[in-house]
Structure formats: C-alpha cells, structure tokens
C-alpha cells in the first residue's frame, strides 16, 4: 500500500505506542524476547528495537507479531468509550474512536466501526509525510475499498501502481499483495472498508 521511505518521525503519540504494547503482551504471555524472536525468525535485537519503539512496525510485521502472541491486530487498538447504551453497536463518536499508532512508521489508524462482528469494518488511516504501510507487500483475506478524504495516496497492487487524490476510490481483492504510501510532505487520510472484518 517499488517505493520505500526513511521517515522515522512519530505520527501521533497519544496512547501507548505499539512497541510498548507488544512488550507488555509478550510479558503477559510469560514469553521471553528470545522465544518471540525465534517464533518470528528474527533477531533478538530487532524485537528489542520494536519494543523500544526504535524500529518502525509495518502492518505486515504487526500481523506476524499478533499471530506469534496469540491475538488479532485489532487487539492493539486503544481508547474509545462505549457511549450511551442506546448508541452502542450503532454509533462511534469522533472523540470515542479506538486508535492504533504505528510508532516510527508515520501511520495512525482509527476504527470507525462500533464493533467487528458485522460483515465489514471501516478504518481511517492518517499518513504522515511520506509515511507508508511498509516496504513489503502484504495481503489480507478480504475485499478492500478506500476513499481518499485528504491529500494523495499511492497504492501498489502487485506490479500496478496508482495515485489517488481527494474523492478518488479504489476497490480490490485484499488477497492480492499490496501496500500504500503518502508520496507528499502534507498529511493524507484514507477511509478503508474491509469485508469481512480482518484487522
């Protein structure tokens, strides 16, 4: 979602950074950093850098970490409140969105769906300057659609690359390897719909 970036700035610092969440979950699972590194086929130093928020975490890497730790990616979404009883499972107020910040990657994702039990989920991704979903292509077992609501976004699907601007939409099979990035210095925002919910 071949383009790379060297952006190491933090997009948003509200909530616990994803690296610290990974460390806390690993410890809660009574798993050593050596065991986690072995499960992922990575070095202990690499895992340590992720946990200390030094190395950026791509969407693909977070999926691998989540699987190794026995959770789904949506476990890392933070915040939000249930709201009034009559609104639960219907409405997500702007200030009540659950969010996930990819430390070092320049991405912040907000869950727009009230739950993940329906036929689809909606996520808003804010891309900092030159931020990307990662250098590697990844896939998800779902249909994906995106609407650009601010800035521009570059999406690579297999060998094809597309630039989408405000108001543009794209729909594709998420099983096809893909990645996305913000090619500009100004922020970009995209609303994604995934069916079925797979995050």
C-alpha positions in Angstrom: 0.0 0.0 0.0 8.6 -0.4 -5.5 8.6 2.5 -3.0 10.4 3.0 0.3 10.8 5.8 2.7 13.1 6.7 5.5 10.6 8.6 7.7 11.3 7.9 11.3 9.1 10.5 12.9 6.3 9.6 15.2 2.8 10.4 13.8 0.8 10.7 17.0 1.9 10.0 20.5 -1.5 9.7 22.3 -1.9 6.3 23.9 0.6 3.6 24.5 3.0 3.1 21.5 2.6 -0.2 19.7 6.1 -1.3 20.7 5.3 -1.0 24.4 2.0 -2.9 23.8 4.0 -5.7 22.2 6.4 -5.9 25.1 3.6 -5.8 27.7 1.7 -8.5 25.8 4.8 -10.7 25.5 5.4 -10.4 29.2 1.8 -11.2 30.0 2.2 -14.3 27.9 5.2 -15.2 30.0 7.3 -15.3 26.8 10.9 -14.2 26.7 12.2 -11.9 24.0 14.3 -14.8 22.7 11.2 -17.0 22.3 9.4 -14.3 20.4 12.3 -13.7 18.2 12.6 -17.4 17.4 8.9 -17.7 16.6 9.3 -14.8 14.1 12.6 -15.9 12.7 14.1 -12.6 13.7 17.0 -11.4 15.8 16.6 -10.6 19.5 18.0 -7.1 18.7 15.3 -6.5 16.1 12.5 -7.4 18.5 14.1 -5.3 21.2 14.2 -2.3 18.8 10.5 -2.7 18.1 9.6 -3.0 21.8 11.6 0.2 22.5 9.9 2.0 19.6 13.2 2.4 17.7 12.3 0.3 14.6 9.1 1.1 12.8 6.3 -1.6 12.7 4.7 -2.2 9.3 1.2 -3.6 9.0 2.6 -6.9 7.8 5.1 -7.1 10.7 2.3 -6.3 13.2 0.2 -9.1 11.8 3.2 -11.5 12.3 3.7 -10.3 15.9 0.0 -10.5 16.7 -0.1 -14.1 15.4 3.0 -15.0 17.4 1.4 -13.5 20.5 -2.0 -15.2 20.0 -4.1 -12.1 19.3 -5.5 -10.3 16.2 -4.3 -6.9 15.1 -7.4 -5.2 16.5 -6.1 -6.1 20.0 -3.7 -3.1 19.6 -6.4 -0.5 19.0 -6.7 1.7 22.1 -9.0 4.1 23.7 -12.6 4.8 22.8 -15.6 4.5 25.0 -18.9 2.6 24.8 -21.0 5.7 24.7 -24.7 5.8 25.8 -26.4 2.5 25.9 -28.8 3.3 23.0 -25.9 4.2 20.8 -23.7 1.1 21.4 -23.1 -1.1 18.4 -24.5 1.7 16.2 -22.5 4.9 16.6 -18.9 5.8 17.1 -18.5 9.5 18.0 -15.4 11.2 16.7 -13.8 11.5 20.2 -14.6 7.9 21.1 -12.7 6.1 18.2 -10.3 3.3 19.1 -6.9 4.0 17.6 -3.6 2.4 16.7 -0.4 4.3 16.2 2.4 2.7 14.2 5.4 4.2 16.0 8.1 5.3 13.6 6.0 4.5 10.5 4.0 7.7 10.5 0.7 5.9 10.5 -2.3 6.3 12.7 -5.4 4.1 12.3 -8.8 4.8 13.8 -11.5 2.2 14.0 -14.7 3.8 12.6 -16.9 0.7 13.1 -18.6 0.2 16.5 -17.5 -3.5 16.6 -16.0 -6.2 14.4 -19.0 -8.6 14.4 -20.7 -7.3 11.2 -20.0 -8.0 7.5 -17.4 -5.2 7.2 -15.3 -2.8 9.1 -14.2 0.8 8.5 -10.9 2.2 9.4 -9.5 5.7 8.8 -5.8 5.9 8.2 -3.8 9.1 8.6 -0.5 9.0 6.8 2.2 11.5 8.0 4.6 13.0 5.4 6.0 10.2 3.2 4.6 7.6 5.5 3.8 4.1 4.2 2.2 0.8 5.3 5.7 -0.7 5.0 8.3 -1.6 2.3 6.9 -5.1 1.8 3.7 -6.0 0.0 1.1 -7.8 2.3 -2.3 -9.4 1.8 -5.4 -9.9 3.8 -8.3 -12.4 3.2 -10.9 -9.8 2.4 -12.2 -7.3 -0.1 -10.8 -3.8 0.4 -12.1 -0.4 -0.7 -10.6 3.0 0.0 -11.8 6.6 -0.3 -9.2 9.4 -0.1 -10.5 12.3 2.0 -7.3 14.4 2.3 -4.0 14.6 0.4 -2.9 11.9 -2.1 -2.1 8.3 -1.7 -0.1 5.9 -3.8 -1.3 2.3 -3.8 0.6 -0.6 -5.3 -1.3 -3.8 -6.1 1.0 -6.5 -7.4 3.0 -4.8 -10.1 0.5 -2.0 -10.7 0.8 1.5 -9.1 -2.0 4.1 -8.7 -2.1 7.6 -7.4 -5.4 8.5 -5.8 -6.4 12.1 -4.9 -9.2 13.5 -2.8 -12.5 12.0 -3.7 -11.0 9.0 -5.6 -11.9 5.5 -4.6 -10.4 2.0 -5.3 -11.8 -1.5 -4.7 -9.7 -4.6 -4.9 -9.1 -8.1 -3.6 -7.0 -7.8 -0.5 -5.5 -11.3 -1.1 -3.5 -9.7 -3.9 -0.2 -8.4 -2.4 -0.4 -4.6 -1.9 0.9 -1.6 0.0 0.2 2.1 0.3 2.1 5.3 0.9 1.8 9.0 1.1 4.0 10.4 -1.6 3.9 14.0 -0.3 5.0 16.2 2.5 1.5 17.1 3.6 -0.6 14.5 5.5 -3.1 12.2 3.8 -6.2 10.5 5.1 -8.0 7.5 3.7 -11.2 5.7 4.8 -10.8 1.9 4.3 -13.6 -0.7 4.2 -12.7 -4.3 4.7 -15.1 -7.2 4.2 -15.2 -9.4 6.1 -13.5 -7.7 9.1 -9.9 -9.0 9.2 -7.9 -6.4 11.0 
